[in-house]
Amino acid sequence: MKILLITLILISCQTKGKKKQIEIKESEKKIEKKVKQTSELINNGEYFKVRLFHPETEIEFDSIVSKEFLKDDLFTLLEFNYPKFKSKLIDENSVELLKGNTKIVIKTSEFKKDNRELSFDSSETFLEKIDGKDIYGTDGNIPRKEISSFYLIVNDEKIEIPQEQYNDLFEPTIECLNDNDDLYCYTVGYLNEKGEIILTMQNSDGAGSYMVIFLFDKKNKIKERIIGYQF
């Protein structure tokens, strides 16, 4: 009787193990199919070298994806596969990203609500918009921090980023963490093979976690902003 019971348990475990392997393989195929579909758009549009993470199977892999993929599947992005800018924290409110003759400077400050129009819901407790725009980084609360200055310095020429590109982005996270001697930064700059800058920011007050990607052209002007909540 004991032998029979043990045999049944082993069969059950093997069945569950095989079922799990099948689920993982099916999930991998779905990922590969989706990446392949988006990669087929490369010839017709902009593409990016990235590292992706699939949470269901905890698989990390390199791929080439389209801009549409980033917009739809932003939460799978680990990082871009391009040379990074060197991060240098000036103080608790300022960071510089350096590469060659290019410097990206981001400064933050306490949120100043003077001359800003705050729009609340009908209960007057949940903040919905600032200056008529949807906001990122808070979950209905008045922001504590904002980006106060954002510019590039290229060959000693200062290039200001228009405020409308960042005045709806709150709770910026510019610091870096040392984890097991690996430097991890929440704000990262990359330089692709075309000489264009890509800047990513993972910002949050906790509940309002989001990622924003700034895509620059060769003239160091922002050509597009991709933004979304990761969780």
Disulfide bonds with the S-S distance in Angstrom:
Cys176-Cys185 2.02
